[in-house]
Amino acid sequence: MKSIRIGAGAGYAGDRIEPAVELMEKGNIDYIVFECLAERTIAIAQQEKMKDPTKGYNGLLPERMRRILKLTKEKNIKVITNMGAANTKAAVEVTKNIAKELGITGLKIAGILGDDIYDSIDKYKDNEILELGCKLKDLDGEILSSNVYLGAESIVEALENGADIIITGRVADPALFMAPIIYEFKWSLEDKFKMGQAVLAGHLLECAGQVTGGYYADPGYKDVENLHLLGFPIVEIDETGEFIVTKVKGSGGKVSSATCKEQMLYEIHDPSAYFTPDIVADFSKVTFEDIEDDVVKVTGASSKHQPETLKVSIGYKDCFIGEGEISYGGTNAINRAKLAADIVEKRLKLIGANIEEYRVDYIGYNSLYKDSISSPIKPESFSEIRLRISGRTKERKDAVLIGNEVEALYTNGPAGGGGATKAVSEVISICSIFIPRDAVDVRVIYEEV
């Protein structure tokens, strides 16, 4: 019975490269997928492209390609990645040039274009924003990027045309992994169980080390060995749709029904209706079975229908965050930190800082849980406190005032403050609209070395 092995080479933009190399060298895999694109990542990449038209792809793409291109050729492993971000064309060109530099020939590189609809976003000004309850035309902030979540179809096309390396922009995370499965087994939307399993396989793999124990680990409660050598996951799936999740033998971390269950529930609002561009999946009857150490059998997923619309992720300039931090230690540290916070709040009102949202955190005391949980704990238990004061503003000048007032505590009291820092950052926020499927013009480009 035919089966294929797919490895996860990255779970976010800045992920490690060593586990990916380990997969390619020792994992006996047919495909490796580098999933490197979060919602905000592509908006930031678009800003880079605006400054320099040759940029806008994942910053680690050159380094990664230099590490894996020889293995791609030697091991006959196909590479799929969304490291194209906001500039897939440039990413294809960079990859081609690196292959030439390394003396590698006989590779076909594909680029998936069409997710970027920035130039036509005005056509959708009357569309409702999912998160904000208003129309796109009422959005308060300059739009930087508008990218459609594409499905697996164009990647399948590239595979059918003999591509060895496929670089995309905004493609739904599971679709990157679904494409080789659909291509190899010639599945269609009518294969309800199989397509559901394909989505589930992709969802389990998309965050790489999370499913091999990285995000699962909690010492003394959920112990995971050798996290410093964390191995990335492999799915081995056959033409029936059944699959296992595993990792390279001897690598760090663990694969178990528990790690898989946690990852399955990650970032899904309704397990019975998980929307992807390709299909709406149903995970409500999924079962995981530990069949041996670091090998989990997965079955029970299904699917329903293909959504009529596609989601568009829109990045826009929202606001500024101004912040300042300072530390207090020793006897009465928490009370001195609270006095400092009171001083800063009164000072900001006095000088007329225009702050839309204001926050005070006592790091180590209540910065995660705030007062409802933290207050019953005796303050004298804390020998050191890091005070963080932050605020959201529309204008940079107001954000600057926050850090300045925290820094001024050095000499203006209370006693013993040290290690003050201040910063201002521009916030790129994300919102979403939906557009018709047929409004997107997807095409595939090819380069060969």
LUMVO-731299 format. One record per residue (C-alpha): x, y negated, z; residue number from 0. Coordinates in pm, whole numbers, plus 50000, padded with zeros to 5 digits. Layout:
BEGIN
<atom u="X" v="Y" w="Z" num="NUM"/>
...
// end
This chain:
BEGIN
<atom u="50000" v="50000" w="50000" num="0"/>
<atom u="50137" v="49660" w="49901" num="1"/>
<atom u="50234" v="49422" w="50180" num="2"/>
<atom u="50434" v="49100" w="50210" num="3"/>
<atom u="50624" v="48933" w="50490" num="4"/>
<atom u="50599" v="48556" w="50547" num="5"/>
<atom u="50818" v="48369" w="50793" num="6"/>
<atom u="50762" v="48029" w="50954" num="7"/>
<atom u="51075" v="47819" w="50906" num="8"/>
<atom u="50957" v="47506" w="51088" num="9"/>
<atom u="50661" v="47392" w="51294" num="10"/>
<atom u="50716" v="47016" w="51285" num="11"/>
<atom u="50922" v="46750" w="51106" num="12"/>
<atom u="51231" v="46770" w="51327" num="13"/>
<atom u="51236" v="47141" w="51403" num="14"/>
<atom u="51552" v="47348" w="51441" num="15"/>
<atom u="51710" v="47515" w="51138" num="16"/>
<atom u="51882" v="47812" w="51307" num="17"/>
<atom u="51564" v="48023" w="51354" num="18"/>
<atom u="51479" v="47975" w="50985" num="19"/>
<atom u="51824" v="48091" w="50879" num="20"/>
<atom u="51787" v="48390" w="51112" num="21"/>
<atom u="51455" v="48479" w="50947" num="22"/>
<atom u="51607" v="48464" w="50601" num="23"/>
<atom u="51913" v="48665" w="50698" num="24"/>
<atom u="51752" v="48931" w="50917" num="25"/>
<atom u="51373" v="48914" w="50880" num="26"/>
<atom u="51332" v="49102" w="50551" num="27"/>
<atom u="51086" v="48831" w="50443" num="28"/>
<atom u="50946" v="48755" w="50099" num="29"/>
<atom u="50843" v="48394" w="50173" num="30"/>
<atom u="50944" v="48126" w="50418" num="31"/>
<atom u="50728" v="47821" w="50489" num="32"/>
<atom u="50855" v="47496" w="50639" num="33"/>
<atom u="50554" v="47311" w="50784" num="34"/>
<atom u="50686" v="46965" w="50864" num="35"/>
<atom u="50404" v="46716" w="50824" num="36"/>
<atom u="50185" v="46571" w="51098" num="37"/>
<atom u="49913" v="46312" w="51045" num="38"/>
<atom u="50119" v="46012" w="51150" num="39"/>
<atom u="50436" v="46145" w="50987" num="40"/>
<atom u="50315" v="46078" w="50636" num="41"/>
<atom u="50217" v="45718" w="50716" num="42"/>
<atom u="50565" v="45653" w="50851" num="43"/>
<atom u="50712" v="45819" w="50542" num="44"/>
<atom u="50499" v="45590" w="50325" num="45"/>
<atom u="50648" v="45288" w="50502" num="46"/>
<atom u="50996" v="45421" w="50421" num="47"/>
<atom u="50899" v="45466" w="50056" num="48"/>
<atom u="50771" v="45106" w="50040" num="49"/>
<atom u="51114" v="44986" w="50154" num="50"/>
<atom u="51307" v="45227" w="49928" num="51"/>
<atom u="51130" v="45407" w="49639" num="52"/>
<atom u="51387" v="45689" w="49656" num="53"/>
<atom u="51288" v="45774" w="50015" num="54"/>
<atom u="50967" v="45887" w="50185" num="55"/>
<atom u="51037" v="46261" w="50204" num="56"/>
<atom u="51129" v="46447" w="50522" num="57"/>
<atom u="51464" v="46321" w="50649" num="58"/>
<atom u="51592" v="46671" w="50722" num="59"/>
<atom u="51511" v="46805" w="50374" num="60"/>
<atom u="51870" v="46768" w="50242" num="61"/>
<atom u="52021" v="46938" w="50548" num="62"/>
<atom u="51768" v="47220" w="50539" num="63"/>
<atom u="51811" v="47280" w="50167" num="64"/>
<atom u="52190" v="47296" w="50203" num="65"/>
<atom u="52144" v="47566" w="50466" num="66"/>
<atom u="51888" v="47781" w="50284" num="67"/>
<atom u="51928" v="47750" w="49906" num="68"/>
<atom u="52199" v="48016" w="49878" num="69"/>
<atom u="51991" v="48252" w="50091" num="70"/>
<atom u="51688" v="48175" w="49876" num="71"/>
<atom u="51878" v="48296" w="49572" num="72"/>
<atom u="52065" v="48585" w="49732" num="73"/>
<atom u="51766" v="48728" w="49920" num="74"/>
<atom u="51505" v="48643" w="49655" num="75"/>
<atom u="51296" v="48455" w="49912" num="76"/>
<atom u="51049" v="48197" w="49790" num="77"/>
<atom u="51030" v="47868" w="49981" num="78"/>
<atom u="50712" v="47664" w="50037" num="79"/>
<atom u="50721" v="47335" w="50225" num="80"/>
<atom u="50539" v="47005" w="50273" num="81"/>
<atom u="50865" v="46818" w="50324" num="82"/>
<atom u="50772" v="46607" w="50020" num="83"/>
<atom u="50566" v="46393" w="50261" num="84"/>
<atom u="50503" v="46060" w="50083" num="85"/>
<atom u="50748" v="46120" w="49796" num="86"/>
<atom u="50731" v="46472" w="49659" num="87"/>
<atom u="50892" v="46372" w="49328" num="88"/>
<atom u="51201" v="46244" w="49506" num="89"/>
<atom u="51213" v="46557" w="49725" num="90"/>
<atom u="51212" v="46778" w="49415" num="91"/>
<atom u="51494" v="46574" w="49262" num="92"/>
<atom u="51701" v="46584" w="49581" num="93"/>
<atom u="51657" v="46961" w="49605" num="94"/>
<atom u="51758" v="47005" w="49242" num="95"/>
<atom u="52073" v="46797" w="49293" num="96"/>
<atom u="52172" v="46991" w="49605" num="97"/>
<atom u="52136" v="47319" w="49415" num="98"/>
<atom u="52365" v="47181" w="49143" num="99"/>
<atom u="52611" v="47060" w="49406" num="100"/>
<atom u="52621" v="47411" w="49557" num="101"/>
<atom u="52660" v="47575" w="49217" num="102"/>
<atom u="52327" v="47756" w="49241" num="103"/>
<atom u="52143" v="47827" w="48916" num="104"/>
<atom u="51831" v="48015" w="48813" num="105"/>
<atom u="51592" v="47837" w="49048" num="106"/>
<atom u="51260" v="47682" w="48948" num="107"/>
<atom u="51143" v="47399" w="49173" num="108"/>
<atom u="50780" v="47286" w="49175" num="109"/>
<atom u="50628" v="46970" w="49317" num="110"/>
<atom u="50257" v="46937" w="49403" num="111"/>
<atom u="50121" v="46589" w="49334" num="112"/>
<atom u="49778" v="46433" w="49377" num="113"/>
<atom u="49724" v="46414" w="49752" num="114"/>
<atom u="49820" v="46045" w="49759" num="115"/>
<atom u="49512" v="45834" w="49675" num="116"/>
<atom u="49642" v="45506" w="49817" num="117"/>
<atom u="49598" v="45326" w="49486" num="118"/>
<atom u="49230" v="45418" w="49466" num="119"/>
<atom u="49131" v="45395" w="49831" num="120"/>
<atom u="48918" v="45084" w="49764" num="121"/>
<atom u="48666" v="45309" w="49590" num="122"/>
<atom u="48582" v="45459" w="49929" num="123"/>
<atom u="48540" v="45139" w="50134" num="124"/>
<atom u="48177" v="45233" w="50211" num="125"/>
<atom u="48266" v="45579" w="50341" num="126"/>
<atom u="48215" v="45643" w="50710" num="127"/>
<atom u="48525" v="45685" w="50927" num="128"/>
<atom u="48496" v="46010" w="51119" num="129"/>
<atom u="48660" v="45895" w="51441" num="130"/>
<atom u="48546" v="45532" w="51466" num="131"/>
<atom u="48179" v="45531" w="51363" num="132"/>
<atom u="48223" v="45246" w="51116" num="133"/>
<atom u="48282" v="45208" w="50745" num="134"/>
<atom u="48631" v="45205" w="50600" num="135"/>
<atom u="48587" v="44844" w="50489" num="136"/>
<atom u="48545" v="44747" w="50856" num="137"/>
<atom u="48873" v="44904" w="50964" num="138"/>
<atom u="49077" v="44653" w="51163" num="139"/>
<atom u="49427" v="44708" w="51031" num="140"/>
<atom u="49634" v="44724" w="50713" num="141"/>
<atom u="49611" v="45064" w="50540" num="142"/>
<atom u="49953" v="45219" w="50480" num="143"/>
<atom u="49870" v="45565" w="50347" num="144"/>
<atom u="49574" v="45765" w="50221" num="145"/>
<atom u="49637" v="46134" w="50168" num="146"/>
<atom u="49394" v="46413" w="50087" num="147"/>
<atom u="49431" v="46749" w="50257" num="148"/>
<atom u="49483" v="46979" w="49960" num="149"/>
<atom u="49428" v="47353" w="49966" num="150"/>
<atom u="49625" v="47651" w="49838" num="151"/>
<atom u="49514" v="47640" w="49473" num="152"/>
<atom u="49796" v="47429" w="49330" num="153"/>
<atom u="50061" v="47626" w="49521" num="154"/>
<atom u="49916" v="47947" w="49378" num="155"/>
<atom u="49943" v="47790" w="49033" num="156"/>
<atom u="50310" v="47712" w="49093" num="157"/>
<atom u="50375" v="48069" w="49203" num="158"/>
<atom u="50199" v="48202" w="48895" num="159"/>
<atom u="50434" v="47985" w="48688" num="160"/>
<atom u="50741" v="48138" w="48850" num="161"/>
<atom u="50836" v="47870" w="49103" num="162"/>
<atom u="51098" v="47970" w="49359" num="163"/>
<atom u="51073" v="47654" w="49570" num="164"/>
<atom u="50747" v="47463" w="49607" num="165"/>
<atom u="50742" v="47118" w="49765" num="166"/>
<atom u="50417" v="46947" w="49855" num="167"/>
<atom u="50288" v="46636" w="50024" num="168"/>
<atom u="49972" v="46653" w="50236" num="169"/>
<atom u="49848" v="47011" w="50220" num="170"/>
<atom u="49644" v="47166" w="50501" num="171"/>
<atom u="49883" v="47359" w="50724" num="172"/>
<atom u="49724" v="47705" w="50684" num="173"/>
<atom u="49709" v="47661" w="50304" num="174"/>
<atom u="50089" v="47665" w="50282" num="175"/>
<atom u="50083" v="48022" w="50414" num="176"/>
<atom u="49760" v="48127" w="50245" num="177"/>
<atom u="49893" v="48052" w="49896" num="178"/>
<atom u="50144" v="48340" w="49874" num="179"/>
<atom u="49885" v="48580" w="50018" num="180"/>
<atom u="49621" v="48478" w="49765" num="181"/>
<atom u="49878" v="48490" w="49485" num="182"/>
<atom u="50019" v="48831" w="49574" num="183"/>
<atom u="49685" v="49005" w="49629" num="184"/>
<atom u="49468" v="48807" w="49384" num="185"/>
<atom u="49204" v="48734" w="49648" num="186"/>
<atom u="48907" v="48510" w="49578" num="187"/>
<atom u="48665" v="48306" w="49788" num="188"/>
<atom u="48424" v="48599" w="49771" num="189"/>
<atom u="48659" v="48811" w="49982" num="190"/>
<atom u="48514" v="48687" w="50310" num="191"/>
<atom u="48712" v="48905" w="50550" num="192"/>
<atom u="49036" v="48872" w="50357" num="193"/>
<atom u="49016" v="48496" w="50320" num="194"/>
<atom u="48937" v="48459" w="50689" num="195"/>
<atom u="49241" v="48671" w="50772" num="196"/>
<atom u="49454" v="48459" w="50540" num="197"/>
<atom u="49348" v="48138" w="50719" num="198"/>
<atom u="49416" v="48300" w="51055" num="199"/>
<atom u="49760" v="48418" w="50948" num="200"/>
<atom u="49843" v="48066" w="50839" num="201"/>
<atom u="49707" v="47911" w="51156" num="202"/>
<atom u="49912" v="48147" w="51374" num="203"/>
<atom u="50231" v="48070" w="51179" num="204"/>
<atom u="50194" v="47696" w="51122" num="205"/>
<atom u="50353" v="47583" w="51448" num="206"/>
<atom u="50642" v="47831" w="51426" num="207"/>
<atom u="50788" v="47879" w="51776" num="208"/>
<atom u="50459" v="47811" w="51954" num="209"/>
<atom u="50335" v="48163" w="51876" num="210"/>
<atom u="50666" v="48326" w="51973" num="211"/>
<atom u="50641" v="48196" w="52329" num="212"/>
<atom u="50771" v="47842" w="52302" num="213"/>
<atom u="50457" v="47657" w="52404" num="214"/>
<atom u="50339" v="47954" w="52608" num="215"/>
<atom u="50629" v="47961" w="52855" num="216"/>
<atom u="50559" v="47865" w="53216" num="217"/>
<atom u="50828" v="48000" w="53454" num="218"/>
<atom u="50705" v="48225" w="53733" num="219"/>
<atom u="50365" v="48250" w="53570" num="220"/>
<atom u="50424" v="48325" w="53204" num="221"/>
<atom u="50791" v="48409" w="53173" num="222"/>
<atom u="50962" v="48412" w="52834" num="223"/>
<atom u="51323" v="48523" w="52794" num="224"/>
<atom u="51598" v="48344" w="52603" num="225"/>
<atom u="51402" v="48040" w="52496" num="226"/>
<atom u="51729" v="47878" w="52392" num="227"/>
<atom u="51744" v="48145" w="52120" num="228"/>
<atom u="51374" v="48127" w="52034" num="229"/>
<atom u="51298" v="48325" w="51720" num="230"/>
<atom u="51033" v="48210" w="51474" num="231"/>
<atom u="50737" v="48430" w="51373" num="232"/>
<atom u="50675" v="48663" w="51083" num="233"/>
<atom u="50341" v="48783" w="50952" num="234"/>
<atom u="50332" v="49111" w="50762" num="235"/>
<atom u="50002" v="49138" w="50577" num="236"/>
<atom u="49876" v="49403" w="50338" num="237"/>
<atom u="49624" v="49401" w="50057" num="238"/>
<atom u="49340" v="49505" w="50290" num="239"/>
<atom u="49380" v="49185" w="50492" num="240"/>
<atom u="49509" v="49350" w="50808" num="241"/>
<atom u="49827" v="49197" w="50947" num="242"/>
<atom u="50076" v="49196" w="51230" num="243"/>
<atom u="50263" v="48910" w="51394" num="244"/>
<atom u="50623" v="48979" w="51491" num="245"/>
<atom u="50973" v="48828" w="51497" num="246"/>
<atom u="51332" v="48928" w="51430" num="247"/>
<atom u="51446" v="49199" w="51672" num="248"/>
<atom u="51682" v="49064" w="51932" num="249"/>
<atom u="51576" v="48702" w="51889" num="250"/>
<atom u="51457" v="48503" w="52189" num="251"/>
<atom u="51096" v="48450" w="52288" num="252"/>
<atom u="50809" v="48694" w="52272" num="253"/>
<atom u="50509" v="48782" w="52057" num="254"/>
<atom u="50210" v="48916" w="52247" num="255"/>
<atom u="49833" v="48912" w="52231" num="256"/>
<atom u="49847" v="48628" w="52486" num="257"/>
<atom u="50080" v="48407" w="52280" num="258"/>
<atom u="49864" v="48472" w="51974" num="259"/>
<atom u="49539" v="48390" w="52154" num="260"/>
<atom u="49678" v="48059" w="52276" num="261"/>
<atom u="49793" v="47962" w="51928" num="262"/>
<atom u="49465" v="48069" w="51766" num="263"/>
<atom u="49275" v="47827" w="51989" num="264"/>
<atom u="49522" v="47546" w="51926" num="265"/>
<atom u="49377" v="47244" w="51741" num="266"/>
<atom u="49045" v="47399" w="51642" num="267"/>
<atom u="48716" v="47245" w="51752" num="268"/>
<atom u="48492" v="47545" w="51681" num="269"/>
<atom u="48637" v="47897" w="51646" num="270"/>
<atom u="48331" v="48007" w="51451" num="271"/>
<atom u="48365" v="47727" w="51194" num="272"/>
<atom u="48726" v="47627" w="51137" num="273"/>
<atom u="48727" v="47395" w="50835" num="274"/>
<atom u="49009" v="47411" w="50582" num="275"/>
<atom u="49009" v="47280" w="50224" num="276"/>
<atom u="48996" v="47637" w="50092" num="277"/>
<atom u="48735" v="47796" w="50314" num="278"/>
<atom u="48548" v="47762" w="50643" num="279"/>
<atom u="48690" v="48036" w="50864" num="280"/>
<atom u="48525" v="48223" w="51150" num="281"/>
<atom u="48760" v="48336" w="51430" num="282"/>
<atom u="48485" v="48421" w="51680" num="283"/>
<atom u="48531" v="48799" w="51648" num="284"/>
<atom u="48910" v="48814" w="51619" num="285"/>
<atom u="49093" v="49079" w="51820" num="286"/>
<atom u="49463" v="49108" w="51907" num="287"/>
<atom u="49629" v="49439" w="51992" num="288"/>
<atom u="49981" v="49481" w="52130" num="289"/>
<atom u="50103" v="49783" w="51936" num="290"/>
<atom u="50465" v="49759" w="52055" num="291"/>
<atom u="50702" v="49499" w="52199" num="292"/>
<atom u="50679" v="49179" w="51994" num="293"/>
<atom u="50433" v="49331" w="51746" num="294"/>
<atom u="50067" v="49230" w="51755" num="295"/>
<atom u="49798" v="49358" w="51521" num="296"/>
<atom u="49537" v="49101" w="51423" num="297"/>
<atom u="49195" v="49160" w="51274" num="298"/>
<atom u="48835" v="49039" w="51286" num="299"/>
<atom u="48854" v="48701" w="51111" num="300"/>
<atom u="48602" v="48616" w="50845" num="301"/>
<atom u="48497" v="48320" w="50632" num="302"/>
<atom u="48184" v="48145" w="50512" num="303"/>
<atom u="48196" v="47896" w="50227" num="304"/>
<atom u="48418" v="47637" w="50068" num="305"/>
<atom u="48358" v="47281" w="50195" num="306"/>
<atom u="48202" v="47043" w="49942" num="307"/>
<atom u="48430" v="46758" w="50048" num="308"/>
<atom u="48797" v="46709" w="50128" num="309"/>
<atom u="48934" v="46523" w="50427" num="310"/>
<atom u="49150" v="46216" w="50372" num="311"/>
<atom u="49399" v="46116" w="50641" num="312"/>
<atom u="49444" v="45738" w="50650" num="313"/>
<atom u="49733" v="45573" w="50827" num="314"/>
<atom u="49699" v="45207" w="50921" num="315"/>
<atom u="49873" v="44936" w="51120" num="316"/>
<atom u="49676" v="44925" w="51441" num="317"/>
<atom u="49853" v="44735" w="51717" num="318"/>
<atom u="50169" v="44699" w="51924" num="319"/>
<atom u="50266" v="44868" w="52249" num="320"/>
<atom u="50480" v="44671" w="52488" num="321"/>
<atom u="50632" v="44852" w="52782" num="322"/>
<atom u="50876" v="44814" w="53065" num="323"/>
<atom u="51013" v="45062" w="53317" num="324"/>
<atom u="51202" v="45026" w="53644" num="325"/>
<atom u="51294" v="45272" w="53922" num="326"/>
<atom u="51260" v="45252" w="54300" num="327"/>
<atom u="51414" v="45502" w="54537" num="328"/>
<atom u="51435" v="45592" w="54903" num="329"/>
<atom u="51212" v="45501" w="55193" num="330"/>
<atom u="50889" v="45325" w="55094" num="331"/>
<atom u="50965" v="45367" w="54721" num="332"/>
<atom u="50601" v="45409" w="54618" num="333"/>
<atom u="50489" v="45097" w="54802" num="334"/>
<atom u="50768" v="44887" w="54652" num="335"/>
<atom u="50672" v="45017" w="54307" num="336"/>
<atom u="50307" v="44925" w="54369" num="337"/>
<atom u="50409" v="44575" w="54479" num="338"/>
<atom u="50614" v="44542" w="54160" num="339"/>
<atom u="50313" v="44643" w="53952" num="340"/>
<atom u="50096" v="44387" w="54128" num="341"/>
<atom u="50352" v="44115" w="54060" num="342"/>
<atom u="50372" v="44199" w="53688" num="343"/>
<atom u="49995" v="44208" w="53646" num="344"/>
<atom u="49955" v="43866" w="53807" num="345"/>
<atom u="50245" v="43722" w="53609" num="346"/>
<atom u="50100" v="43840" w="53276" num="347"/>
<atom u="49769" v="43672" w="53356" num="348"/>
<atom u="49951" v="43358" w="53465" num="349"/>
<atom u="50145" v="43322" w="53139" num="350"/>
<atom u="49842" v="43404" w="52924" num="351"/>
<atom u="49949" v="43735" w="52769" num="352"/>
<atom u="49670" v="43862" w="52543" num="353"/>
<atom u="49653" v="44235" w="52625" num="354"/>
<atom u="49369" v="44454" w="52498" num="355"/>
<atom u="49450" v="44759" w="52708" num="356"/>
<atom u="49674" v="44771" w="53015" num="357"/>
<atom u="49821" v="45067" w="53199" num="358"/>
<atom u="50032" v="45123" w="53508" num="359"/>
<atom u="50199" v="45460" w="53568" num="360"/>
<atom u="50403" v="45577" w="53863" num="361"/>
<atom u="50604" v="45846" w="53690" num="362"/>
<atom u="50649" v="46142" w="53921" num="363"/>
<atom u="50338" v="46047" w="54114" num="364"/>
<atom u="50037" v="45979" w="53894" num="365"/>
<atom u="50143" v="45925" w="53532" num="366"/>
<atom u="49981" v="46250" w="53414" num="367"/>
<atom u="49673" v="46281" w="53634" num="368"/>
<atom u="49613" v="45926" w="53758" num="369"/>
<atom u="49458" v="45862" w="54098" num="370"/>
<atom u="49180" v="46119" w="54121" num="371"/>
<atom u="49428" v="46405" w="54161" num="372"/>
<atom u="49743" v="46222" w="54267" num="373"/>
<atom u="49615" v="45997" w="54548" num="374"/>
<atom u="49548" v="46275" w="54805" num="375"/>
<atom u="49918" v="46366" w="54795" num="376"/>
<atom u="50107" v="46189" w="55071" num="377"/>
<atom u="50310" v="45899" w="54923" num="378"/>
<atom u="50597" v="45959" w="55164" num="379"/>
<atom u="50661" v="46286" w="54979" num="380"/>
<atom u="50809" v="46088" w="54688" num="381"/>
<atom u="51167" v="45973" w="54736" num="382"/>
<atom u="51193" v="45817" w="54391" num="383"/>
<atom u="50942" v="45652" w="54160" num="384"/>
<atom u="50972" v="45534" w="53802" num="385"/>
<atom u="50728" v="45248" w="53740" num="386"/>
<atom u="50605" v="45215" w="53382" num="387"/>
<atom u="50386" v="44926" w="53275" num="388"/>
<atom u="50249" v="44922" w="52923" num="389"/>
<atom u="49993" v="44738" w="52719" num="390"/>
<atom u="49829" v="44742" w="52379" num="391"/>
<atom u="49829" v="44411" w="52193" num="392"/>
<atom u="49739" v="44284" w="51847" num="393"/>
<atom u="50039" v="44052" w="51831" num="394"/>
<atom u="50403" v="44150" w="51883" num="395"/>
<atom u="50472" v="43835" w="52089" num="396"/>
<atom u="50225" v="43947" w="52355" num="397"/>
<atom u="50376" v="44296" w="52368" num="398"/>
<atom u="50721" v="44144" w="52426" num="399"/>
<atom u="50598" v="43965" w="52739" num="400"/>
<atom u="50523" v="44292" w="52917" num="401"/>
<atom u="50879" v="44424" w="52909" num="402"/>
<atom u="51019" v="44082" w="52991" num="403"/>
<atom u="50819" v="44061" w="53313" num="404"/>
<atom u="50925" v="44410" w="53420" num="405"/>
<atom u="51291" v="44325" w="53357" num="406"/>
<atom u="51252" v="44006" w="53564" num="407"/>
<atom u="51181" v="44224" w="53869" num="408"/>
<atom u="51556" v="44284" w="53893" num="409"/>
<atom u="51611" v="43953" w="54071" num="410"/>
<atom u="51259" v="43846" w="54159" num="411"/>
<atom u="51172" v="44141" w="54380" num="412"/>
<atom u="51076" v="44366" w="54535" num="413"/>
<atom u="51396" v="44516" w="54671" num="414"/>
<atom u="51593" v="44795" w="54516" num="415"/>
<atom u="51468" v="44800" w="54157" num="416"/>
<atom u="51709" v="44947" w="53903" num="417"/>
<atom u="51742" v="45102" w="53558" num="418"/>
<atom u="51501" v="44861" w="53392" num="419"/>
<atom u="51422" v="44915" w="53025" num="420"/>
<atom u="51186" v="44743" w="52785" num="421"/>
<atom u="51057" v="44815" w="52436" num="422"/>
<atom u="50802" v="44712" w="52176" num="423"/>
<atom u="50673" v="44952" w="51914" num="424"/>
<atom u="50428" v="44908" w="51631" num="425"/>
<atom u="50149" v="45165" w="51643" num="426"/>
<atom u="50046" v="45345" w="51326" num="427"/>
<atom u="49705" v="45499" w="51389" num="428"/>
<atom u="49519" v="45764" w="51195" num="429"/>
<atom u="49157" v="45790" w="51090" num="430"/>
<atom u="48971" v="46010" w="50842" num="431"/>
<atom u="48711" v="45995" w="50569" num="432"/>
<atom u="48570" v="46261" w="50337" num="433"/>
<atom u="48560" v="46244" w="49959" num="434"/>
<atom u="48422" v="46479" w="49687" num="435"/>
<atom u="48646" v="46767" w="49584" num="436"/>
<atom u="48637" v="46668" w="49220" num="437"/>
<atom u="48765" v="46318" w="49296" num="438"/>
<atom u="49119" v="46451" w="49342" num="439"/>
<atom u="49353" v="46495" w="49045" num="440"/>
<atom u="49613" v="46754" w="49142" num="441"/>
<atom u="49903" v="46842" w="48916" num="442"/>
<atom u="50221" v="47043" w="48938" num="443"/>
<atom u="50560" v="46929" w="48811" num="444"/>
<atom u="50863" v="47155" w="48756" num="445"/>
<atom u="51241" v="47120" w="48752" num="446"/>
<atom u="51493" v="47397" w="48687" num="447"/>
<atom u="51858" v="47452" w="48772" num="448"/>
// end
